[in-house]
Amino acid sequence: MALIVQKYGGTSVGSVERIQAVAQRVYKTVKAGNSIVVVVSAMGKTTDGLVKLATEISPNPNRREMDMLLSTGEQVTIALLSMALQELGQPAISMTGAQVGIVTEAEHSRARILHIETTRLTRHINEGKVVVVAGFQGTSSAGEMEITTLGRGGSDTSAVAIAAALRANFCEIYTDVPGILTTDPRLVAEAQLMDAITCNEMLELASLGAKVLHPRAVEIARNYGVPLVVRSSWTDDPGTWVISPKPQGRSLINLEIARPVDHVEFDTDQAKVALLRVPDKPGVAARLFGEISRQKIDVDLIIQSIHEGNSNDIAFTVTTPILKRAEAVTAAIAPALRSQSNPKFDEAEVMVEHNIAKVSIAGAGMIGRPGVAAKMFATLAAAGVNIQMISTSEVKVSCVVNAAECDRAVTALCTAFEIQAKSGELLTLNPCTDAINRVSPANPCTDAINHVSPNSSLIPPVRGVALDLNQARLAIRQLPDRPGMAAKLFGLLAQHNISVDMIIQSQRCRVIDGVPRRDIAFTVSRMDGENAREMLIQVAAELGWGEVVLDSAIAKVSIVGAGMVGQPGVAAKMFEALAQQQINIQMIATSEIKISCVVAQEQGVKALQAIHAAFGLAGSEKFVVPA
């Protein structure tokens, strides 16, 4: 007999008929000999309706009262589903987040789970009842017993947290699509269903497809080793398994806030090649990395900064043994990249730096926590370490520093984040890899896992393509190039609870009034863009930087795949797909398993479709997302 946590989203319980269908599915699972906890969302568009009512009363409603209001949506669903189960003869009991014992931070509308008191929940399970839990909500740990909500994706988070607390055999997320697809089926009808995906790939693809799984839920599954599957509410198809690593005995106290960083990683076998003043037009990155790919040169980080005038800078890192080949290829192609339209335009210049190291912090707990990157930058500044390049992803922040400062940087970061350093991990696939080989044959996801084993030569380099149309880019011109500036900048943003996604530091350095300066650009949620710009303008004079520019008309398109590690040509193929559609790349940032490009907002959908086609990710079946 297995203990299973099932979660049903709003569309799955959007009517009486659908609630009755869910009850039948739950009843069938119980009759097969399983114990079940069901977590549900509010019916259909109930939450949207409640938000509309609130805004009709107040243009800026109080967050406490909004939590009180929004938490009622799930309470309707749990009562109705419990009644439906009882009508089938199945004992069931409905419970709010507070009754279940979900204790959260005292943060209205965006609380994180601290711990779950499972005594009452376990008692009802042992009595043979199906416990139907209101997702998305909890109660504060203070004596006030305030109702709190978990923010977007809160029901996913509730379900996986309960599964972790109960040490359930697995957690099933039921939704309106058949699993996790290679991209959003609303944009590409031929998006292909994946049998399985590793946890780190899923974290990087947080905005993938129909947004069927929230990254906070994946973070908890990864940290506590919860087997997780995404399935359709309308069929009995197997869905997609999200493979998590073996649990490391992490405490269930401070469940969502303990230790956001798991590893400090470093690699001293690195060199940097930068190509300065290349034309800002479609096809430049495709030509450069196409030639690099043809020479079988494997590139690690790729950074393209914001343009200046009509030119961009592109930098990338390679391992030291292949530096001469990379330098030769870049130098050979540089003259061909000079501007043909302006004969006075400076020729592209190749700049090589040998003695560098890459230092990274990694951990699923950094998602949505703006203070983590800021803490890394502050720690390096306090150690006197200057940052030459920055690259970010959902689960990692990497900085290129002087090789002579690597030991000092690693020691400082290990102390700051209270962990032990691990050398050479930058080339590993991800912590989920080992989990694939450790799954018991009794586990129902075994067959799916065999399809994605990184040890197989058949694993595709790219698993999925994601598009984010809700970002804005901020650029700060002439930032002083000295230790501590990144810490001050991103520390300010963290203080205002503004999360940063991509961070790009330009390679071109100017000396103005005796001070070396660089430009820096980063992306934030569009809703935070204007507030961030105003805040940064207010401190510009004090901190010595220049103009602050906001661009909200951008899109970020990304490819993700554990199979791209050690496979030259993946980036080139992505850039070529964009060039063929005459889509100009404004920024580039990479991690080991992700490549992201910023393009114009109006070209975002076309960019996603072109990249999805280029990597052959389309299937023969068309998926239609129910209304």
SULRA-V48005 format. One record per residue. N is the residue number from 0. RES is the residue in one small letter. SS is DSSP state (A for helix, B for strand, O for the rest). PHI is phi in whole degrees, 0 to 359 (* if undefined). D_LAST is the distance of its C-alpha to the last C-alpha in Angstrom with 1 decimal. Layout:
BEGIN
n = <N:N>
res = <RES:RES>
ss = <SS:SS>
phi = <PHI:PHI>
d_last = <D_LAST:D_LAST>
END
This chain:
BEGIN
n = <0:1:2:3:4:5:6:7:8:9:10:11:12:13:14:15:16:17:18:19:20:21:22:23:24:25:26:27:28:29:30:31:32:33:34:35:36:37:38:39:40:41:42:43:44:45:46:47:48:49:50:51:52:53:54:55:56:57:58:59:60:61:62:63:64:65:66:67:68:69:70:71:72:73:74:75:76:77:78:79:80:81:82:83:84:85:86:87:88:89:90:91:92:93:94:95:96:97:98:99:100:101:102:103:104:105:106:107:108:109:110:111:112:113:114:115:116:117:118:119:120:121:122:123:124:125:126:127:128:129:130:131:132:133:134:135:136:137:138:139:140:141:142:143:144:145:146:147:148:149:150:151:152:153:154:155:156:157:158:159:160:161:162:163:164:165:166:167:168:169:170:171:172:173:174:175:176:177:178:179:180:181:182:183:184:185:186:187:188:189:190:191:192:193:194:195:196:197:198:199:200:201:202:203:204:205:206:207:208:209:210:211:212:213:214:215:216:217:218:219:220:221:222:223:224:225:226:227:228:229:230:231:232:233:234:235:236:237:238:239:240:241:242:243:244:245:246:247:248:249:250:251:252:253:254:255:256:257:258:259:260:261:262:263:264:265:266:267:268:269:270:271:272:273:274:275:276:277:278:279:280:281:282:283:284:285:286:287:288:289:290:291:292:293:294:295:296:297:298:299:300:301:302:303:304:305:306:307:308:309:310:311:312:313:314:315:316:317:318:319:320:321:322:323:324:325:326:327:328:329:330:331:332:333:334:335:336:337:338:339:340:341:342:343:344:345:346:347:348:349:350:351:352:353:354:355:356:357:358:359:360:361:362:363:364:365:366:367:368:369:370:371:372:373:374:375:376:377:378:379:380:381:382:383:384:385:386:387:388:389:390:391:392:393:394:395:396:397:398:399:400:401:402:403:404:405:406:407:408:409:410:411:412:413:414:415:416:417:418:419:420:421:422:423:424:425:426:427:428:429:430:431:432:433:434:435:436:437:438:439:440:441:442:443:444:445:446:447:448:449:450:451:452:453:454:455:456:457:458:459:460:461:462:463:464:465:466:467:468:469:470:471:472:473:474:475:476:477:478:479:480:481:482:483:484:485:486:487:488:489:490:491:492:493:494:495:496:497:498:499:500:501:502:503:504:505:506:507:508:509:510:511:512:513:514:515:516:517:518:519:520:521:522:523:524:525:526:527:528:529:530:531:532:533:534:535:536:537:538:539:540:541:542:543:544:545:546:547:548:549:550:551:552:553:554:555:556:557:558:559:560:561:562:563:564:565:566:567:568:569:570:571:572:573:574:575:576:577:578:579:580:581:582:583:584:585:586:587:588:589:590:591:592:593:594:595:596:597:598:599:600:601:602:603:604:605:606:607:608:609:610:611:612:613:614:615:616:617:618:619:620:621:622:623:624:625:626>
res = <m:a:l:i:v:q:k:y:g:g:t:s:v:g:s:v:e:r:i:q:a:v:a:q:r:v:y:k:t:v:k:a:g:n:s:i:v:v:v:v:s:a:m:g:k:t:t:d:g:l:v:k:l:a:t:e:i:s:p:n:p:n:r:r:e:m:d:m:l:l:s:t:g:e:q:v:t:i:a:l:l:s:m:a:l:q:e:l:g:q:p:a:i:s:m:t:g:a:q:v:g:i:v:t:e:a:e:h:s:r:a:r:i:l:h:i:e:t:t:r:l:t:r:h:i:n:e:g:k:v:v:v:v:a:g:f:q:g:t:s:s:a:g:e:m:e:i:t:t:l:g:r:g:g:s:d:t:s:a:v:a:i:a:a:a:l:r:a:n:f:c:e:i:y:t:d:v:p:g:i:l:t:t:d:p:r:l:v:a:e:a:q:l:m:d:a:i:t:c:n:e:m:l:e:l:a:s:l:g:a:k:v:l:h:p:r:a:v:e:i:a:r:n:y:g:v:p:l:v:v:r:s:s:w:t:d:d:p:g:t:w:v:i:s:p:k:p:q:g:r:s:l:i:n:l:e:i:a:r:p:v:d:h:v:e:f:d:t:d:q:a:k:v:a:l:l:r:v:p:d:k:p:g:v:a:a:r:l:f:g:e:i:s:r:q:k:i:d:v:d:l:i:i:q:s:i:h:e:g:n:s:n:d:i:a:f:t:v:t:t:p:i:l:k:r:a:e:a:v:t:a:a:i:a:p:a:l:r:s:q:s:n:p:k:f:d:e:a:e:v:m:v:e:h:n:i:a:k:v:s:i:a:g:a:g:m:i:g:r:p:g:v:a:a:k:m:f:a:t:l:a:a:a:g:v:n:i:q:m:i:s:t:s:e:v:k:v:s:c:v:v:n:a:a:e:c:d:r:a:v:t:a:l:c:t:a:f:e:i:q:a:k:s:g:e:l:l:t:l:n:p:c:t:d:a:i:n:r:v:s:p:a:n:p:c:t:d:a:i:n:h:v:s:p:n:s:s:l:i:p:p:v:r:g:v:a:l:d:l:n:q:a:r:l:a:i:r:q:l:p:d:r:p:g:m:a:a:k:l:f:g:l:l:a:q:h:n:i:s:v:d:m:i:i:q:s:q:r:c:r:v:i:d:g:v:p:r:r:d:i:a:f:t:v:s:r:m:d:g:e:n:a:r:e:m:l:i:q:v:a:a:e:l:g:w:g:e:v:v:l:d:s:a:i:a:k:v:s:i:v:g:a:g:m:v:g:q:p:g:v:a:a:k:m:f:e:a:l:a:q:q:q:i:n:i:q:m:i:a:t:s:e:i:k:i:s:c:v:v:a:q:e:q:g:v:k:a:l:q:a:i:h:a:a:f:g:l:a:g:s:e:k:f:v:v:p:a>
ss = <O:O:B:B:B:B:B:B:O:O:A:A:A:O:O:A:A:A:A:A:A:A:A:A:A:A:A:A:A:A:A:O:O:O:B:B:B:B:B:B:O:O:O:O:O:A:A:A:A:A:A:A:A:A:A:A:A:O:O:O:O:O:A:A:A:A:A:A:A:A:A:A:A:A:A:A:A:A:A:A:A:A:A:A:A:A:A:O:O:O:O:B:B:B:B:O:A:A:A:A:O:B:B:B:O:O:O:O:O:O:O:O:B:B:B:B:O:O:A:A:A:A:A:A:A:A:O:O:O:B:B:B:B:B:O:O:B:B:B:B:O:O:O:O:O:O:B:B:B:O:O:O:O:A:A:A:A:A:A:A:A:A:A:A:A:A:O:O:O:B:B:B:B:B:B:O:O:O:O:O:B:O:O:O:O:O:O:O:O:O:O:O:B:O:O:B:B:B:A:A:A:A:A:A:O:O:O:O:O:O:O:O:O:O:A:A:A:A:A:A:A:A:A:A:O:O:O:B:B:B:B:B:O:O:O:O:O:O:O:B:B:B:B:O:O:O:O:O:O:O:O:O:O:O:O:O:O:O:O:O:O:O:B:B:B:B:B:B:B:B:B:B:B:B:B:B:B:B:B:O:O:O:O:A:A:A:A:A:A:A:A:A:A:A:O:O:O:O:O:O:O:B:B:B:O:O:O:B:O:O:B:B:B:B:B:B:B:B:B:A:A:A:A:A:A:A:A:A:A:A:A:A:A:A:A:A:A:O:O:O:O:O:O:O:O:O:O:O:B:B:B:B:B:B:B:B:B:B:B:B:B:B:O:A:A:A:O:O:O:A:A:A:A:A:A:A:A:A:A:A:A:A:O:O:O:O:O:O:B:B:B:B:O:O:O:B:B:B:B:B:B:B:A:A:A:A:A:A:A:A:A:A:A:A:A:A:A:O:O:O:B:B:B:O:A:A:A:O:O:O:O:O:A:A:A:A:A:A:O:O:O:O:O:O:O:A:A:A:A:A:O:O:O:O:O:O:O:O:O:O:O:O:O:B:B:B:B:B:O:O:B:B:B:B:B:B:B:B:B:B:O:O:O:O:A:A:A:A:A:A:A:A:A:A:A:O:O:O:O:B:B:B:B:B:B:O:O:O:O:B:B:B:O:O:B:B:B:B:B:B:B:B:B:B:B:A:A:A:A:A:A:A:A:A:A:A:A:A:A:A:A:A:A:O:O:O:O:B:B:B:B:O:O:B:B:B:B:B:B:B:O:A:A:A:O:O:O:O:O:A:A:A:A:A:A:A:A:A:A:A:O:O:O:O:O:O:B:B:B:B:B:O:O:B:B:B:B:B:B:B:A:A:A:A:A:A:A:A:A:A:A:A:A:A:O:O:O:O:O:O:O:O:O:O:O:O:O>
phi = <*:253:260:237:255:246:237:240:281:300:290:290:238:283:207:299:297:290:297:295:294:297:300:297:295:297:301:298:293:295:295:279:101:253:264:231:245:248:248:232:265:291:296:47:262:303:299:299:295:293:297:298:299:297:289:287:276:216:290:223:295:299:294:298:291:296:297:300:289:292:293:288:300:292:293:297:295:295:294:294:292:298:299:297:293:296:296:275:88:261:302:209:218:267:217:285:301:294:293:291:99:279:258:235:297:274:241:289:77:208:289:253:283:268:196:233:278:266:302:293:300:296:299:295:298:295:278:87:270:275:265:255:251:284:285:78:218:201:220:290:280:289:294:289:53:285:287:234:240:264:86:304:75:297:289:302:298:302:296:290:295:296:299:294:294:273:53:295:294:193:237:252:255:262:215:263:237:283:155:264:255:292:195:290:293:288:258:227:297:270:307:260:281:265:289:203:210:285:299:292:298:293:297:293:264:303:258:292:57:275:54:281:214:276:300:296:293:295:302:294:300:294:290:246:66:275:297:229:225:252:225:278:286:256:227:256:296:291:77:238:269:258:270:256:286:298:299:257:71:292:293:274:278:55:307:259:240:282:42:291:246:263:220:251:239:212:215:266:268:230:218:243:240:238:245:264:60:269:299:272:205:300:99:293:297:297:294:297:281:295:292:299:295:297:271:58:263:271:258:264:281:232:230:240:276:295:284:231:65:251:225:232:244:236:232:211:245:223:285:304:300:254:300:299:296:297:295:296:297:295:295:291:270:305:300:286:263:294:297:275:272:229:296:274:293:298:292:303:246:264:234:240:231:271:277:236:218:252:241:226:248:222:166:293:288:275:299:70:244:298:285:289:298:300:294:299:295:294:296:295:297:296:273:75:258:272:264:265:217:229:222:232:215:299:237:205:236:243:232:268:227:295:301:294:260:297:303:296:296:296:300:295:292:299:294:296:257:57:219:260:285:227:272:80:285:296:262:283:292:177:296:283:305:298:300:297:271:250:287:294:301:284:287:293:265:303:298:296:298:298:281:237:301:297:282:275:287:271:296:288:292:238:265:201:235:238:230:240:260:245:244:230:247:248:237:246:273:57:282:305:268:209:304:104:291:297:297:294:298:280:294:298:296:297:299:265:58:256:276:250:259:285:229:232:252:293:274:283:242:241:255:239:55:80:247:293:223:226:271:222:227:204:249:224:300:302:293:265:301:293:297:295:299:297:296:288:295:297:256:301:295:297:265:84:253:265:297:248:243:249:231:264:265:234:223:244:245:225:246:224:179:296:286:282:297:75:242:300:105:293:298:301:294:296:294:293:300:289:298:297:265:56:260:278:269:269:212:227:215:224:231:299:236:211:233:239:234:264:229:296:302:290:257:299:295:298:297:300:296:294:291:302:291:299:267:62:271:286:254:274:270:258:258:248:279:300:288>
d_last = <35.5:32.9:31.5:27.8:25.4:21.8:19.0:15.5:13.0:11.1:7.9:10.7:12.6:10.2:12.3:15.9:15.0:13.1:16.0:18.4:16.9:17.4:20.8:21.7:20.9:23.0:25.7:26.0:26.4:29.1:30.9:31.2:33.4:31.4:31.2:27.8:26.6:22.9:21.4:18.3:16.3:15.7:13.1:9.7:10.8:14.3:15.9:14.9:16.3:19.4:20.0:19.9:22.4:24.6:24.7:25.8:28.6:29.6:28.8:29.7:29.1:31.2:29.6:31.2:29.8:26.3:26.5:27.8:25.0:22.0:23.5:23.1:19.3:19.9:22.9:21.0:18.9:22.0:24.0:21.5:21.1:24.9:25.5:23.3:25.3:28.5:27.8:27.8:31.1:30.0:31.7:29.2:29.5:27.2:28.3:27.5:28.0:31.5:32.4:31.4:33.7:31.4:33.8:32.8:34.4:35.1:32.5:30.1:26.5:27.2:29.5:30.2:31.2:34.9:35.2:34.1:36.6:35.8:38.7:36.8:33.8:36.1:38.1:35.1:34.1:37.7:37.7:35.0:32.2:28.6:28.2:24.8:24.7:22.9:21.6:21.9:25.3:29.0:32.4:35.0:38.1:40.4:42.1:39.9:37.0:34.5:30.8:29.0:25.5:24.9:22.7:19.6:18.7:21.1:19.7:20.1:23.5:24.4:23.6:25.7:28.4:28.8:29.0:31.7:33.6:33.7:34.4:31.7:31.8:28.3:24.9:21.6:18.4:15.4:12.0:8.8:11.0:14.4:16.6:17.9:17.8:20.4:18.2:14.8:13.0:11.3:15.0:16.7:15.0:18.1:17.9:19.9:19.5:22.4:24.4:25.7:26.3:29.0:28.4:29.9:27.7:24.6:26.1:26.8:23.2:21.9:19.5:18.5:15.2:12.0:14.6:14.4:18.0:20.0:23.5:25.3:24.1:25.4:28.5:29.3:28.7:31.1:33.7:33.9:33.3:30.2:28.8:25.0:22.4:18.6:17.0:13.9:13.3:12.9:16.1:19.7:19.9:22.1:19.8:21.5:24.5:25.5:29.3:31.3:35.1:37.6:37.7:40.7:41.6:39.8:40.3:37.5:39.1:37.5:34.6:32.5:35.5:38.3:39.6:36.9:39.1:40.1:42.3:44.6:45.0:47.4:48.6:52.0:52.0:50.2:51.2:49.4:49.5:48.5:48.4:49.0:48.6:46.4:44.9:41.5:39.9:37.5:39.0:41.5:39.9:39.1:42.8:44.1:41.9:42.1:45.8:45.7:43.5:45.9:48.7:46.8:46.8:44.3:43.1:41.9:40.7:39.8:39.9:39.6:40.4:39.5:41.5:44.7:45.8:45.0:45.2:43.5:44.8:43.4:44.7:44.2:45.9:47.4:49.7:53.4:54.6:52.5:53.1:55.8:53.6:50.7:53.2:54.8:51.5:50.4:53.9:54.0:50.7:51.2:53.5:50.9:48.4:50.6:49.4:50.5:50.0:52.3:55.5:56.4:53.4:54.5:54.1:51.5:53.3:52.9:53.5:53.9:54.2:55.5:55.9:52.4:50.3:46.6:46.0:42.5:40.9:38.1:35.9:32.3:33.3:33.6:29.9:29.3:33.0:34.7:38.1:38.3:38.9:41.1:43.1:43.6:44.9:47.1:48.6:49.5:51.0:53.1:54.3:55.3:52.9:51.5:48.1:48.1:44.5:41.3:38.2:35.3:32.2:29.9:32.7:35.9:38.1:40.9:44.0:46.7:50.1:53.8:54.8:57.8:55.5:53.1:55.0:55.2:51.5:50.5:52.9:51.6:47.9:48.8:50.6:48.0:45.1:47.4:46.8:48.8:48.6:47.8:49.2:47.7:44.1:42.6:42.7:41.0:37.5:36.2:36.9:34.3:36.4:38.9:36.3:35.4:39.0:39.2:36.5:38.0:37.7:36.4:33.3:30.3:29.2:32.6:31.6:28.7:31.2:33.6:31.3:31.4:35.0:36.4:39.6:38.3:39.1:35.9:33.7:31.9:32.8:29.3:26.4:23.6:23.1:21.5:21.0:21.6:21.3:22.2:25.9:29.1:32.5:35.8:39.1:42.5:45.5:48.8:48.1:51.4:51.5:52.9:52.0:50.0:48.1:44.8:45.3:45.9:43.0:40.3:42.0:41.5:37.8:37.6:39.5:36.9:34.1:32.8:31.5:32.5:30.9:33.0:36.7:39.0:42.7:44.5:47.4:49.6:52.0:54.2:57.1:57.3:60.2:61.0:57.5:55.3:51.8:48.4:45.0:42.0:38.3:35.3:31.6:29.9:26.6:26.4:26.5:29.8:31.3:33.3:34.6:35.7:37.4:39.3:40.4:41.7:43.6:45.3:46.8:47.4:51.1:51.8:50.4:51.8:48.8:48.1:45.3:41.7:39.1:35.4:32.9:29.2:28.3:27.9:25.4:26.2:25.4:26.6:27.4:28.0:30.0:32.9:34.4:35.3:38.2:41.4:39.9:41.2:39.2:35.6:35.8:37.6:34.9:32.3:34.5:35.5:31.8:31.5:35.0:34.2:31.4:33.9:31.9:34.4:34.2:35.0:35.2:35.2:35.2:35.2:35.6:36.6:33.1:31.3:31.9:30.3:30.8:30.3:29.7:29.1:25.6:25.1:25.9:23.6:20.9:23.7:25.6:22.9:22.4:26.2:26.9:24.3:26.0:29.4:29.1:27.9:24.8:22.6:22.2:22.3:18.9:15.7:12.6:9.1:6.5:3.8:0.0>
END
